[in-house]
Amino acid sequence: MSLTRYATMDPLMLMSIVNMKLRDECPTLKDLARRYDISMSGLQERLAQAGYHYQPATNQFVQV
């Protein structure tokens, strides 16, 4: 699934897709942003609006 529409996706679905891609395809959030040609800060802001924050130690977004 493409992440180009991350700004309008359902936040729970977005978090699930991003975490799957981080687990299976990309060792860091920076790699994910580069691979899918999306804004790393924009993705983080979108998920933060829904209460999810990136944890580099586990390479995933978690609810805070």
MIDREN-820600 format. One line per field, with one value per residue (C-alpha): residue number from 1; residue in one letter; y, x, z. Coordinates in steps of 0.001 Angstrom, whole numbers, plus 500000, padded with zeros to 6 digits. Layout:
# MIDREN-820600
nr = [NUM / ...]
rest = [A / ...]
north = [Y / ...]
east = [X / ...]
up = [Z / ...]
//
This chain:
# MIDREN-820600
nr = [1 / 2 / 3 / 4 / 5 / 6 / 7 / 8 / 9 / 10 / 11 / 12 / 13 / 14 / 15 / 16 / 17 / 18 / 19 / 20 / 21 / 22 / 23 / 24 / 25 / 26 / 27 / 28 / 29 / 30 / 31 / 32 / 33 / 34 / 35 / 36 / 37 / 38 / 39 / 40 / 41 / 42 / 43 / 44 / 45 / 46 / 47 / 48 / 49 / 50 / 51 / 52 / 53 / 54 / 55 / 56 / 57 / 58 / 59 / 60 / 61 / 62 / 63 / 64]
rest = [M / S / L / T / R / Y / A / T / M / D / P / L / M / L / M / S / I / V / N / M / K / L / R / D / E / C / P / T / L / K / D / L / A / R / R / Y / D / I / S / M / S / G / L / Q / E / R / L / A / Q / A / G / Y / H / Y / Q / P / A / T / N / Q / F / V / Q / V]
north = [500000 / 503435 / 505971 / 508988 / 509780 / 509530 / 512993 / 511843 / 508213 / 506942 / 507366 / 503849 / 502288 / 504535 / 503588 / 499909 / 500134 / 502242 / 499901 / 496900 / 498566 / 499569 / 495998 / 494262 / 496676 / 499677 / 499713 / 503373 / 505990 / 507982 / 504990 / 504593 / 508260 / 508059 / 504773 / 506012 / 509609 / 511133 / 513767 / 512190 / 515176 / 515298 / 511625 / 512119 / 515149 / 513291 / 510366 / 512659 / 514270 / 510845 / 510255 / 508089 / 508852 / 507218 / 505213 / 504777 / 502058 / 499750 / 501309 / 501705 / 504167 / 503676 / 505340 / 507714]
east = [500000 / 501248 / 501965 / 501633 / 498211 / 499324 / 497909 / 494334 / 494480 / 492736 / 495352 / 494944 / 495289 / 498257 / 500016 / 499445 / 500807 / 503803 / 504722 / 504462 / 506749 / 509189 / 509230 / 509481 / 511188 / 512892 / 515415 / 514669 / 511969 / 514363 / 514753 / 510990 / 510506 / 513211 / 511953 / 508363 / 509313 / 507286 / 508006 / 509345 / 508271 / 504871 / 504278 / 505345 / 503066 / 500097 / 500520 / 501206 / 497806 / 496306 / 498495 / 501215 / 504909 / 507930 / 510213 / 513637 / 514700 / 511907 / 511553 / 507807 / 505054 / 503350 / 500425 / 501419]
up = [500000 / 499085 / 501802 / 499525 / 501009 / 504615 / 505394 / 504762 / 505866 / 508964 / 511736 / 513134 / 509689 / 508922 / 512150 / 511441 / 507887 / 508913 / 511771 / 509450 / 506920 / 509670 / 510946 / 507567 / 505167 / 506753 / 509603 / 510480 / 510025 / 507864 / 505536 / 505308 / 504408 / 501768 / 500318 / 499974 / 499139 / 501969 / 504578 / 507755 / 509864 / 508135 / 508918 / 512523 / 512890 / 511376 / 513750 / 516723 / 516137 / 516829 / 519888 / 518315 / 518684 / 517093 / 519369 / 517707 / 520152 / 518941 / 515460 / 515786 / 516547 / 519895 / 521571 / 524323]
//
